[in-house]
Amino acid sequence: MVERIQKENWTDFDALISTPDMMKSVGKLGKVLGPKGLMPNPKTGTVTIDVATAIKEIKAGKVEFRTDKTALVHCPVGKLSFSADKLVENATTIISSVVKAKPSVAKGKYIKGAYISSSMGPGIALDTAQIELANKA
């Protein structure tokens, strides 16, 4: 697989999981995998000895989110094939997780704005007052 990724720039997968001993080979793929966010990383749980558990978590829909340098959070909520109820549930879970991750030293309004969009579509504003009410309950 390492050779195929190197020679063909093959990245037709959602995640790459590696064992620590294979990271020497996978490390060579940094230029191909890094910009696409596919490089295995121990912090994200994609470099592990227990590969079976990591695969189960990713197949179950494990999603990582982090802020960029302007404090924006970019995170996938679902796919086109998901039902509307599932998309709402996923968005609610992500927003709740972001609010729970709020540092204790952060003061004031934590979520100033929220938007949802398709990959290349326009953003639709979400009501942040409703988000705050939902997370207080």
N, C-alpha and C positions, 0 to 999 in steps of 0.2 A: 504494500500500500504506500509506503514511503517513497518508493521509486516512482510509482504512478503519479503521486502528487508532485514530485520533483520534475518529472519529464513532461507530463501533460497539463500541469497546473490544475489537476482535478480537485475540485472542491464541492462536489455535488452531495454534500451531507450537512446536517444541522449542527453536529457536535463531534469532537474528536476526543476520545478518552484514551489515556496512555498509562502504562505502569511506569514506576520510577526508573526501572532499568532500561526502558525503551526511549527515555527522554534524550539520550545521547543522539539517537537517530532522528527523532522527531525535532530536536533542536535545530537541525539543518533546514527545516521547513519554515522557519520563522518569517522569511521574506514573503512567502506565499500565504501562510496561514494568519500571520499577525494582523495585517491590515483588514482582514475579513472577520476578525474576532474569533477565530477557530483554534487558536493555539492553546493546547492544554496548559492548565495552570493549577498548582496545588490549592491556591486560595479559593478557586471556584469549584473544586472537587473533581476536576477532570484528569488529575494525575493521582492515581490511587492504586493500591494493591487489590482492593475489593472492586473489581471492574463490574461485576454483576449488579451490585447495589447502585453504582453510578449510572449504569444503563437504565435500570428501573426508574431512578429519579428523573432522568432526562426524558424518558418515554412518558412519564406521568405528567410532564409539563413544567419541570423545574425551570424557572426563569431568573436570571440575574439582572439586577438593575444597579446603576450607579449614576452619580451626577457628573456632568461635564464641568468645565471650568467656569461656566456662567450659571451654575446651580440648576440647570435643566435636567430633568430625568427623562430619558428616552427608553421605552420598554415596549415590547410587543404584547398585545392583549389577546390576540387570537388570529385565526385564519378565516378566509372567506367561507370555508365549509362549516364553521361553528354557528350554532343557533344564536339568536339574539339574547336569549336568557343566559347562555354560557358566556357570551362576550361581556354582558353586564356583570355577571358574577366574577369573571376574571379581572375586569377593570376595578371593581370594588375591592377585591383582594389585594391588588397591587397598590391602590391608594392607601388602604389600611396599613399595609406593610411599610410604606413610605412614612406615614404618620407615626407608626410605632418606632421607626428607626430615628425619629427626631432626637437630637442630642438634648440632654437636660439643660444645658446652658443656653439653648436657643430661646429667645424671647420674641414676643409679638406673633403676628400672623405667619404661620409656617408655610401654608400653601397660598400663594398670591394669585395663581391662575392655573387652570387646567384645560387642556385641549385634547381632542382625540381626532385622529385622521387615519385614512388608509395610507398605504406606503407612499403614493405619489399624489394623494388628494388634498383638498384644502382642509385646514383644521377647523373643528367645530368646538366652540367654547362650552365648557361645562360650568355649572353653577357651583362656585366654591362654597357658598353658604350651605348648600345641601350636603356637600362633602364634609364640612366641619360638623354639621348636625349628626350625620351618619356615624362619624367616628367618635362622637361624644357618647353615643348610646351604647 
